[in-house]
């Protein structure tokens, strides 16, 4: 709490990950396409979507993830390339007016994958904002054994869980219709 207070940030602890939220951003909870809860830190230029995974002690999981995601994006017709960032290689994809940047951060037995979504004209500003936001996330891997590549479990506050359950019901109704 003191760390984020000193920064002037808000925060949300999800157990395995603590999301720092800068004063010029807000937090949105949503469901991914497979119904998994995800949290978006949304600024003027970027939507920052983090996911924390278990990883092997030896590291190297980010490169494997990045190669797989790049192949999927290439199949979808996106233009993809790599750029060096503060935590290593980042994957950038451009399609129509949308930009997607994938940032990977590897720690001891964990990996943070962060998707940054923006419009083409705000891509540079989005990259700067996203890197600042990512630099203030905290990952709590825990000590329990987990297979590499598994999402770290989140502890979602009750009020957010209620909203997500309502969204799941609406999604199920839309799919049934």
Residue pairs with C-beta under 8 A, 6 or more apart in sequence:
1 11
3 138
4 10
4 11
4 20
4 136
7 20
7 22
7 136
8 22
8 23
9 20
9 21
9 22
9 23
9 136
10 20
10 21
10 23
10 27
11 18
11 19
11 20
11 21
12 18
12 19
12 21
12 27
12 39
12 157
13 155
14 39
14 154
14 155
14 156
15 140
15 153
15 154
15 155
16 52
16 139
16 140
16 141
16 142
16 152
16 153
16 154
16 155
17 50
17 52
17 112
17 137
17 138
17 139
17 140
17 152
17 154
18 137
18 138
18 140
19 27
19 39
19 41
19 50
19 137
20 133
20 136
20 137
20 138
21 27
21 41
22 41
22 43
22 129
22 132
22 133
22 136
24 43
24 44
25 41
25 42
25 43
25 129
25 133
26 41
26 42
27 39
27 40
27 41
27 42
28 39
28 40
28 42
29 37
29 38
29 39
29 40
29 160
29 163
29 164
30 37
30 38
30 39
30 40
30 167
31 37
31 38
31 164
31 167
31 168
31 171
32 38
35 168
35 171
36 151
37 154
37 156
37 160
37 164
38 49
38 51
39 49
39 50
40 47
40 48
40 49
41 47
41 48
41 49
41 50
41 133
42 48
43 126
43 129
43 133
44 122
44 125
44 129
45 118
45 122
45 125
45 126
45 129
46 116
46 117
46 118
46 122
46 125
46 126
46 127
46 129
46 130
46 133
47 116
47 117
47 118
48 114
48 115
48 116
48 129
48 130
48 133
48 134
49 114
49 115
49 116
49 117
50 112
50 113
50 114
50 115
50 134
50 137
51 112
51 113
51 114
51 115
51 151
52 110
52 111
52 112
52 113
52 139
52 141
52 151
52 152
53 61
53 110
53 111
53 112
53 113
53 148
53 149
53 150
53 151
53 152
54 109
54 110
54 111
54 141
54 146
54 147
54 148
54 149
54 150
54 152
55 61
55 106
55 107
55 109
55 110
55 111
55 148
55 149
56 109
56 148
57 108
57 109
59 106
60 106
61 106
61 111
61 148
61 149
62 88
62 89
62 104
62 105
62 106
62 111
62 113
63 89
65 104
65 111
65 113
65 149
66 89
66 91
66 102
66 104
69 91
69 102
70 80
70 91
70 93
73 80
73 91
73 93
73 95
73 100
74 80
76 95
77 95
78 93
78 94
78 95
78 100
79 93
79 94
79 95
80 91
80 92
80 93
80 94
81 91
81 92
82 89
82 90
82 91
82 92
83 89
83 90
83 92
84 90
85 103
85 131
86 131
86 135
87 103
87 104
87 105
87 106
87 134
88 104
88 106
89 104
90 101
90 102
90 103
90 104
91 101
91 102
92 99
92 100
92 101
92 102
93 99
93 100
93 101
93 102
94 100
94 120
97 119
97 120
97 121
98 117
98 118
98 119
98 120
99 116
99 117
99 118
99 119
99 120
99 122
99 123
99 126
100 115
100 116
100 117
101 115
101 116
101 118
101 123
101 126
101 127
101 130
102 113
102 114
102 115
102 116
103 112
103 113
103 114
103 116
103 130
103 131
103 134
104 111
104 112
104 113
104 114
105 111
105 112
105 114
105 134
105 139
106 112
107 139
107 141
108 141
109 141
110 139
110 141
110 152
112 134
112 137
112 139
114 130
114 134
114 137
116 126
116 127
116 130
117 126
118 125
118 126
139 152
141 152
142 152
146 152
156 164
